[in-house]
Amino acid sequence: MKCRRCGANIGWKQDCVGKWEPLNLDGTSHFSTCPQAKAWKNQNKNSGTDYTKLGIKDKAQTTL
């Protein structure tokens, strides 16, 4: 998959509390390297992400 903000190739992983986190292909958090990270942080602070809009239909598609 690609980051909708910067276009980088990313994967997804569920963290220990069940939240989905975007990862770079080397396994590092994409939040720490995305030049548009602030825009993501400020967007819909209190709402969950609808992963179906990202094209993810099956949780198996979210792992690297």
PDB file with one MODEL, atoms N, CA, C and O in Angstrom:
MODEL        1
ATOM      1  N   MET A   1       0.835  -1.175   0.000  1.00  0.00           N
ATOM      2  CA  MET A   1       0.000   0.000   0.000  1.00  0.00           C
ATOM      3  C   MET A   1       0.883   1.242   0.000  1.00  0.00           C
ATOM      4  O   MET A   1       2.089   1.168   0.238  1.00  0.00           O
ATOM      5  N   LYS A   2       0.272   2.359  -0.265  1.00  0.00           N
ATOM      6  CA  LYS A   2       0.984   3.630  -0.274  1.00  0.00           C
ATOM      7  C   LYS A   2       0.333   4.601   0.710  1.00  0.00           C
ATOM      8  O   LYS A   2      -0.885   4.603   0.888  1.00  0.00           O
ATOM      9  N   CYS A   3       1.159   5.415   1.336  1.00  0.00           N
ATOM     10  CA  CYS A   3       0.671   6.477   2.215  1.00  0.00           C
ATOM     11  C   CYS A   3      -0.148   7.443   1.375  1.00  0.00           C
ATOM     12  O   CYS A   3       0.295   7.877   0.311  1.00  0.00           O
ATOM     13  N   ARG A   4      -1.331   7.777   1.847  1.00  0.00           N
ATOM     14  CA  ARG A   4      -2.190   8.686   1.086  1.00  0.00           C
ATOM     15  C   ARG A   4      -1.663  10.111   1.069  1.00  0.00           C
ATOM     16  O   ARG A   4      -2.045  10.893   0.199  1.00  0.00           O
ATOM     17  N   ARG A   5      -0.801  10.468   2.002  1.00  0.00           N
ATOM     18  CA  ARG A   5      -0.264  11.828   2.068  1.00  0.00           C
ATOM     19  C   ARG A   5       1.014  11.983   1.253  1.00  0.00           C
ATOM     20  O   ARG A   5       1.123  12.901   0.441  1.00  0.00           O
ATOM     21  N   CYS A   6       1.996  11.080   1.467  1.00  0.00           N
ATOM     22  CA  CYS A   6       3.304  11.285   0.833  1.00  0.00           C
ATOM     23  C   CYS A   6       3.607  10.283  -0.281  1.00  0.00           C
ATOM     24  O   CYS A   6       4.568  10.468  -1.027  1.00  0.00           O
ATOM     25  N   GLY A   7       2.802   9.223  -0.405  1.00  0.00           N
ATOM     26  CA  GLY A   7       2.991   8.262  -1.478  1.00  0.00           C
ATOM     27  C   GLY A   7       4.022   7.175  -1.209  1.00  0.00           C
ATOM     28  O   GLY A   7       4.296   6.363  -2.093  1.00  0.00           O
ATOM     29  N   ALA A   8       4.604   7.139  -0.007  1.00  0.00           N
ATOM     30  CA  ALA A   8       5.609   6.121   0.327  1.00  0.00           C
ATOM     31  C   ALA A   8       4.943   4.746   0.460  1.00  0.00           C
ATOM     32  O   ALA A   8       3.779   4.647   0.847  1.00  0.00           O
ATOM     33  N   ASN A   9       5.683   3.702   0.140  1.00  0.00           N
ATOM     34  CA  ASN A   9       5.198   2.335   0.342  1.00  0.00           C
ATOM     35  C   ASN A   9       5.176   2.033   1.830  1.00  0.00           C
ATOM     36  O   ASN A   9       6.168   2.246   2.528  1.00  0.00           O
ATOM     37  N   ILE A  10       4.030   1.531   2.320  1.00  0.00           N
ATOM     38  CA  ILE A  10       3.879   1.228   3.743  1.00  0.00           C
ATOM     39  C   ILE A  10       3.145  -0.090   3.923  1.00  0.00           C
ATOM     40  O   ILE A  10       2.529  -0.616   2.996  1.00  0.00           O
ATOM     41  N   GLY A  11       3.228  -0.606   5.136  1.00  0.00           N
ATOM     42  CA  GLY A  11       2.442  -1.749   5.570  1.00  0.00           C
ATOM     43  C   GLY A  11       1.743  -1.364   6.859  1.00  0.00           C
ATOM     44  O   GLY A  11       1.931  -0.256   7.361  1.00  0.00           O
ATOM     45  N   TRP A  12       0.941  -2.264   7.397  1.00  0.00           N
ATOM     46  CA  TRP A  12       0.197  -1.963   8.613  1.00  0.00           C
ATOM     47  C   TRP A  12       0.404  -3.067   9.627  1.00  0.00           C
ATOM     48  O   TRP A  12       0.573  -4.232   9.267  1.00  0.00           O
ATOM     49  N   LYS A  13       0.390  -2.693  10.907  1.00  0.00           N
ATOM     50  CA  LYS A  13       0.532  -3.643  12.006  1.00  0.00           C
ATOM     51  C   LYS A  13      -0.321  -3.160  13.161  1.00  0.00           C
ATOM     52  O   LYS A  13      -0.467  -1.958  13.382  1.00  0.00           O
ATOM     53  N   GLN A  14      -0.882  -4.105  13.894  1.00  0.00           N
ATOM     54  CA  GLN A  14      -1.677  -3.762  15.061  1.00  0.00           C
ATOM     55  C   GLN A  14      -0.752  -3.724  16.272  1.00  0.00           C
ATOM     56  O   GLN A  14       0.027  -4.651  16.495  1.00  0.00           O
ATOM     57  N   ASP A  15      -0.842  -2.636  17.061  1.00  0.00           N
ATOM     58  CA  ASP A  15       0.026  -2.529  18.240  1.00  0.00           C
ATOM     59  C   ASP A  15      -0.570  -3.303  19.415  1.00  0.00           C
ATOM     60  O   ASP A  15      -1.606  -3.951  19.274  1.00  0.00           O
ATOM     61  N   CYS A  16       0.085  -3.235  20.571  1.00  0.00           N
ATOM     62  CA  CYS A  16      -0.310  -4.044  21.723  1.00  0.00           C
ATOM     63  C   CYS A  16      -1.672  -3.674  22.304  1.00  0.00           C
ATOM     64  O   CYS A  16      -2.261  -4.471  23.035  1.00  0.00           O
ATOM     65  N   VAL A  17      -2.186  -2.480  21.996  1.00  0.00           N
ATOM     66  CA  VAL A  17      -3.510  -2.084  22.488  1.00  0.00           C
ATOM     67  C   VAL A  17      -4.582  -2.157  21.400  1.00  0.00           C
ATOM     68  O   VAL A  17      -5.722  -1.745  21.614  1.00  0.00           O
ATOM     69  N   GLY A  18      -4.208  -2.684  20.233  1.00  0.00           N
ATOM     70  CA  GLY A  18      -5.180  -2.897  19.166  1.00  0.00           C
ATOM     71  C   GLY A  18      -5.299  -1.796  18.138  1.00  0.00           C
ATOM     72  O   GLY A  18      -6.139  -1.887  17.243  1.00  0.00           O
ATOM     73  N   LYS A  19      -4.484  -0.757  18.236  1.00  0.00           N
ATOM     74  CA  LYS A  19      -4.534   0.322  17.240  1.00  0.00           C
ATOM     75  C   LYS A  19      -3.665  -0.055  16.046  1.00  0.00           C
ATOM     76  O   LYS A  19      -2.633  -0.709  16.202  1.00  0.00           O
ATOM     77  N   TRP A  20      -4.081   0.353  14.871  1.00  0.00           N
ATOM     78  CA  TRP A  20      -3.325   0.072  13.654  1.00  0.00           C
ATOM     79  C   TRP A  20      -2.283   1.150  13.426  1.00  0.00           C
ATOM     80  O   TRP A  20      -2.569   2.340  13.555  1.00  0.00           O
ATOM     81  N   GLU A  21      -1.086   0.733  13.090  1.00  0.00           N
ATOM     82  CA  GLU A  21       0.039   1.641  12.912  1.00  0.00           C
ATOM     83  C   GLU A  21       0.658   1.444  11.526  1.00  0.00           C
ATOM     84  O   GLU A  21       0.933   0.312  11.128  1.00  0.00           O
ATOM     85  N   PRO A  22       0.879   2.539  10.790  1.00  0.00           N
ATOM     86  CA  PRO A  22       1.550   2.414   9.494  1.00  0.00           C
ATOM     87  C   PRO A  22       3.050   2.230   9.691  1.00  0.00           C
ATOM     88  O   PRO A  22       3.664   2.899  10.522  1.00  0.00           O
ATOM     89  N   LEU A  23       3.629   1.321   8.924  1.00  0.00           N
ATOM     90  CA  LEU A  23       5.058   1.046   9.030  1.00  0.00           C
ATOM     91  C   LEU A  23       5.737   1.212   7.681  1.00  0.00           C
ATOM     92  O   LEU A  23       5.171   0.889   6.636  1.00  0.00           O
ATOM     93  N   ASN A  24       6.959   1.719   7.723  1.00  0.00           N
ATOM     94  CA  ASN A  24       7.785   1.724   6.518  1.00  0.00           C
ATOM     95  C   ASN A  24       8.183   0.283   6.225  1.00  0.00           C
ATOM     96  O   ASN A  24       8.052  -0.586   7.088  1.00  0.00           O
ATOM     97  N   LEU A  25       8.661   0.030   5.032  1.00  0.00           N
ATOM     98  CA  LEU A  25       9.018  -1.332   4.663  1.00  0.00           C
ATOM     99  C   LEU A  25      10.174  -1.892   5.478  1.00  0.00           C
ATOM    100  O   LEU A  25      10.360  -3.108   5.528  1.00  0.00           O
ATOM    101  N   ASP A  26      10.958  -1.024   6.119  1.00  0.00           N
ATOM    102  CA  ASP A  26      12.043  -1.498   6.985  1.00  0.00           C
ATOM    103  C   ASP A  26      11.566  -1.774   8.411  1.00  0.00           C
ATOM    104  O   ASP A  26      12.371  -2.142   9.267  1.00  0.00           O
ATOM    105  N   GLY A  27      10.259  -1.601   8.680  1.00  0.00           N
ATOM    106  CA  GLY A  27       9.684  -1.905   9.986  1.00  0.00           C
ATOM    107  C   GLY A  27       9.591  -0.735  10.942  1.00  0.00           C
ATOM    108  O   GLY A  27       9.046  -0.883  12.036  1.00  0.00           O
ATOM    109  N   THR A  28      10.112   0.438  10.560  1.00  0.00           N
ATOM    110  CA  THR A  28      10.018   1.612  11.430  1.00  0.00           C
ATOM    111  C   THR A  28       8.659   2.286  11.252  1.00  0.00           C
ATOM    112  O   THR A  28       8.010   2.145  10.215  1.00  0.00           O
ATOM    113  N   SER A  29       8.247   3.012  12.271  1.00  0.00           N
ATOM    114  CA  SER A  29       6.958   3.698  12.220  1.00  0.00           C
ATOM    115  C   SER A  29       6.960   4.747  11.114  1.00  0.00           C
ATOM    116  O   SER A  29       7.874   5.567  11.025  1.00  0.00           O
ATOM    117  N   HIS A  30       5.941   4.717  10.281  1.00  0.00           N
ATOM    118  CA  HIS A  30       5.852   5.714   9.212  1.00  0.00           C
ATOM    119  C   HIS A  30       5.504   7.090   9.778  1.00  0.00           C
ATOM    120  O   HIS A  30       5.793   8.106   9.146  1.00  0.00           O
ATOM    121  N   PHE A  31       4.886   7.134  10.965  1.00  0.00           N
ATOM    122  CA  PHE A  31       4.584   8.423  11.588  1.00  0.00           C
ATOM    123  C   PHE A  31       5.855   9.225  11.853  1.00  0.00           C
ATOM    124  O   PHE A  31       5.830  10.455  11.827  1.00  0.00           O
ATOM    125  N   SER A  32       6.963   8.535  12.108  1.00  0.00           N
ATOM    126  CA  SER A  32       8.201   9.238  12.424  1.00  0.00           C
ATOM    127  C   SER A  32       8.936   9.742  11.180  1.00  0.00           C
ATOM    128  O   SER A  32       9.817  10.594  11.296  1.00  0.00           O
ATOM    129  N   THR A  33       8.593   9.234   9.997  1.00  0.00           N
ATOM    130  CA  THR A  33       9.314   9.631   8.789  1.00  0.00           C
ATOM    131  C   THR A  33       8.456  10.343   7.751  1.00  0.00           C
ATOM    132  O   THR A  33       8.994  10.938   6.818  1.00  0.00           O
ATOM    133  N   CYS A  34       7.162  10.296   7.889  1.00  0.00           N
ATOM    134  CA  CYS A  34       6.278  10.914   6.893  1.00  0.00           C
ATOM    135  C   CYS A  34       6.381  12.437   6.983  1.00  0.00           C
ATOM    136  O   CYS A  34       6.206  13.008   8.060  1.00  0.00           O
ATOM    137  N   PRO A  35       6.663  13.096   5.856  1.00  0.00           N
ATOM    138  CA  PRO A  35       6.747  14.556   5.889  1.00  0.00           C
ATOM    139  C   PRO A  35       5.388  15.214   6.169  1.00  0.00           C
ATOM    140  O   PRO A  35       5.323  16.406   6.472  1.00  0.00           O
ATOM    141  N   GLN A  36       4.314  14.439   6.068  1.00  0.00           N
ATOM    142  CA  GLN A  36       2.969  14.959   6.306  1.00  0.00           C
ATOM    143  C   GLN A  36       2.382  14.457   7.625  1.00  0.00           C
ATOM    144  O   GLN A  36       1.166  14.509   7.809  1.00  0.00           O
ATOM    145  N   ALA A  37       3.210  13.977   8.538  1.00  0.00           N
ATOM    146  CA  ALA A  37       2.732  13.376   9.791  1.00  0.00           C
ATOM    147  C   ALA A  37       1.851  14.322  10.602  1.00  0.00           C
ATOM    148  O   ALA A  37       0.864  13.882  11.192  1.00  0.00           O
ATOM    149  N   LYS A  38       2.182  15.592  10.643  1.00  0.00           N
ATOM    150  CA  LYS A  38       1.370  16.546  11.411  1.00  0.00           C
ATOM    151  C   LYS A  38      -0.044  16.641  10.865  1.00  0.00           C
ATOM    152  O   LYS A  38      -0.996  16.790  11.632  1.00  0.00           O
ATOM    153  N   ALA A  39      -0.191  16.558   9.562  1.00  0.00           N
ATOM    154  CA  ALA A  39      -1.517  16.617   8.953  1.00  0.00           C
ATOM    155  C   ALA A  39      -2.356  15.412   9.388  1.00  0.00           C
ATOM    156  O   ALA A  39      -3.555  15.552   9.631  1.00  0.00           O
ATOM    157  N   TRP A  40      -1.740  14.236   9.487  1.00  0.00           N
ATOM    158  CA  TRP A  40      -2.461  13.037   9.941  1.00  0.00           C
ATOM    159  C   TRP A  40      -2.854  13.189  11.398  1.00  0.00           C
ATOM    160  O   TRP A  40      -3.974  12.852  11.782  1.00  0.00           O
ATOM    161  N   LYS A  41      -1.938  13.696  12.209  1.00  0.00           N
ATOM    162  CA  LYS A  41      -2.193  13.812  13.645  1.00  0.00           C
ATOM    163  C   LYS A  41      -3.362  14.741  13.923  1.00  0.00           C
ATOM    164  O   LYS A  41      -4.160  14.483  14.824  1.00  0.00           O
ATOM    165  N   ASN A  42      -3.470  15.817  13.160  1.00  0.00           N
ATOM    166  CA  ASN A  42      -4.522  16.806  13.396  1.00  0.00           C
ATOM    167  C   ASN A  42      -5.847  16.441  12.747  1.00  0.00           C
ATOM    168  O   ASN A  42      -6.874  17.048  13.051  1.00  0.00           O
ATOM    169  N   GLN A  43      -5.835  15.460  11.861  1.00  0.00           N
ATOM    170  CA  GLN A  43      -7.054  15.083  11.153  1.00  0.00           C
ATOM    171  C   GLN A  43      -7.883  14.137  12.012  1.00  0.00           C
ATOM    172  O   GLN A  43      -7.412  13.064  12.389  1.00  0.00           O
ATOM    173  N   ASN A  44      -9.094  14.522  12.317  1.00  0.00           N
ATOM    174  CA  ASN A  44     -10.039  13.667  13.027  1.00  0.00           C
ATOM    175  C   ASN A  44      -9.431  13.037  14.274  1.00  0.00           C
ATOM    176  O   ASN A  44      -9.347  11.813  14.378  1.00  0.00           O
ATOM    177  N   LYS A  45      -9.016  13.853  15.201  1.00  0.00           N
ATOM    178  CA  LYS A  45      -8.340  13.369  16.405  1.00  0.00           C
ATOM    179  C   LYS A  45      -9.153  12.313  17.154  1.00  0.00           C
ATOM    180  O   LYS A  45      -8.581  11.370  17.700  1.00  0.00           O
ATOM    181  N   ASN A  46     -10.456  12.459  17.186  1.00  0.00           N
ATOM    182  CA  ASN A  46     -11.270  11.563  18.008  1.00  0.00           C
ATOM    183  C   ASN A  46     -11.975  10.471  17.208  1.00  0.00           C
ATOM    184  O   ASN A  46     -12.788   9.732  17.763  1.00  0.00           O
ATOM    185  N   SER A  47     -11.685  10.359  15.940  1.00  0.00           N
ATOM    186  CA  SER A  47     -12.371   9.328  15.166  1.00  0.00           C
ATOM    187  C   SER A  47     -11.396   8.246  14.746  1.00  0.00           C
ATOM    188  O   SER A  47     -10.205   8.497  14.565  1.00  0.00           O
ATOM    189  N   GLY A  48     -11.911   7.054  14.595  1.00  0.00           N
ATOM    190  CA  GLY A  48     -11.088   5.937  14.147  1.00  0.00           C
ATOM    191  C   GLY A  48     -10.922   5.980  12.638  1.00  0.00           C
ATOM    192  O   GLY A  48     -11.691   6.642  11.941  1.00  0.00           O
ATOM    193  N   THR A  49      -9.927   5.280  12.140  1.00  0.00           N
ATOM    194  CA  THR A  49      -9.696   5.222  10.711  1.00  0.00           C
ATOM    195  C   THR A  49     -10.576   4.156  10.098  1.00  0.00           C
ATOM    196  O   THR A  49     -10.666   3.047  10.625  1.00  0.00           O
ATOM    197  N   ASP A  50     -11.222   4.473   9.002  1.00  0.00           N
ATOM    198  CA  ASP A  50     -12.012   3.492   8.265  1.00  0.00           C
ATOM    199  C   ASP A  50     -11.086   2.827   7.256  1.00  0.00           C
ATOM    200  O   ASP A  50     -10.856   3.357   6.169  1.00  0.00           O
ATOM    201  N   TYR A  51     -10.557   1.665   7.619  1.00  0.00           N
ATOM    202  CA  TYR A  51      -9.571   1.006   6.771  1.00  0.00           C
ATOM    203  C   TYR A  51     -10.167   0.468   5.480  1.00  0.00           C
ATOM    204  O   TYR A  51      -9.428   0.157   4.545  1.00  0.00           O
ATOM    205  N   THR A  52     -11.501   0.352   5.409  1.00  0.00           N
ATOM    206  CA  THR A  52     -12.094  -0.073   4.151  1.00  0.00           C
ATOM    207  C   THR A  52     -11.897   0.997   3.086  1.00  0.00           C
ATOM    208  O   THR A  52     -11.820   0.686   1.898  1.00  0.00           O
ATOM    209  N   LYS A  53     -11.815   2.259   3.506  1.00  0.00           N
ATOM    210  CA  LYS A  53     -11.543   3.334   2.553  1.00  0.00           C
ATOM    211  C   LYS A  53     -10.118   3.254   2.028  1.00  0.00           C
ATOM    212  O   LYS A  53      -9.821   3.774   0.952  1.00  0.00           O
ATOM    213  N   LEU A  54      -9.232   2.604   2.782  1.00  0.00           N
ATOM    214  CA  LEU A  54      -7.846   2.438   2.357  1.00  0.00           C
ATOM    215  C   LEU A  54      -7.677   1.203   1.490  1.00  0.00           C
ATOM    216  O   LEU A  54      -6.570   0.912   1.039  1.00  0.00           O
ATOM    217  N   GLY A  55      -8.755   0.477   1.252  1.00  0.00           N
ATOM    218  CA  GLY A  55      -8.670  -0.719   0.436  1.00  0.00           C
ATOM    219  C   GLY A  55      -8.341  -1.967   1.228  1.00  0.00           C
ATOM    220  O   GLY A  55      -8.043  -3.008   0.642  1.00  0.00           O
ATOM    221  N   ILE A  56      -8.391  -1.886   2.552  1.00  0.00           N
ATOM    222  CA  ILE A  56      -8.084  -3.043   3.388  1.00  0.00           C
ATOM    223  C   ILE A  56      -9.396  -3.736   3.733  1.00  0.00           C
ATOM    224  O   ILE A  56     -10.230  -3.189   4.455  1.00  0.00           O
ATOM    225  N   LYS A  57      -9.564  -4.922   3.217  1.00  0.00           N
ATOM    226  CA  LYS A  57     -10.782  -5.675   3.486  1.00  0.00           C
ATOM    227  C   LYS A  57     -10.526  -6.775   4.503  1.00  0.00           C
ATOM    228  O   LYS A  57     -11.435  -7.195   5.218  1.00  0.00           O
ATOM    229  N   ASP A  58      -9.302  -7.232   4.564  1.00  0.00           N
ATOM    230  CA  ASP A  58      -8.944  -8.351   5.430  1.00  0.00           C
ATOM    231  C   ASP A  58      -7.739  -7.931   6.270  1.00  0.00           C
ATOM    232  O   ASP A  58      -6.789  -7.356   5.740  1.00  0.00           O
ATOM    233  N   LYS A  59      -7.769  -8.209   7.565  1.00  0.00           N
ATOM    234  CA  LYS A  59      -6.659  -7.819   8.426  1.00  0.00           C
ATOM    235  C   LYS A  59      -5.337  -8.426   7.969  1.00  0.00           C
ATOM    236  O   LYS A  59      -4.273  -7.878   8.255  1.00  0.00           O
ATOM    237  N   ALA A  60      -5.394  -9.542   7.269  1.00  0.00           N
ATOM    238  CA  ALA A  60      -4.168 -10.175   6.781  1.00  0.00           C
ATOM    239  C   ALA A  60      -3.445  -9.276   5.788  1.00  0.00           C
ATOM    240  O   ALA A  60      -2.234  -9.412   5.608  1.00  0.00           O
ATOM    241  N   GLN A  61      -4.155  -8.368   5.144  1.00  0.00           N
ATOM    242  CA  GLN A  61      -3.550  -7.442   4.188  1.00  0.00           C
ATOM    243  C   GLN A  61      -2.758  -6.346   4.895  1.00  0.00           C
ATOM    244  O   GLN A  61      -2.021  -5.603   4.247  1.00  0.00           O
ATOM    245  N   THR A  62      -2.898  -6.237   6.198  1.00  0.00           N
ATOM    246  CA  THR A  62      -2.293  -5.130   6.913  1.00  0.00           C
ATOM    247  C   THR A  62      -0.901  -5.426   7.428  1.00  0.00           C
ATOM    248  O   THR A  62      -0.227  -4.515   7.907  1.00  0.00           O
ATOM    249  N   THR A  63      -0.450  -6.653   7.348  1.00  0.00           N
ATOM    250  CA  THR A  63       0.881  -6.986   7.858  1.00  0.00           C
ATOM    251  C   THR A  63       1.912  -6.898   6.765  1.00  0.00           C
ATOM    252  O   THR A  63       1.599  -7.032   5.583  1.00  0.00           O
ATOM    253  N   LEU A  64       3.145  -6.672   7.167  1.00  0.00           N
ATOM    254  CA  LEU A  64       4.245  -6.590   6.206  1.00  0.00           C
ATOM    255  C   LEU A  64       4.671  -7.963   5.772  1.00  0.00           C
ATOM    256  O   LEU A  64       5.588  -8.098   4.962  1.00  0.00           O
TER     257      LEU A  64
ENDMDL
END
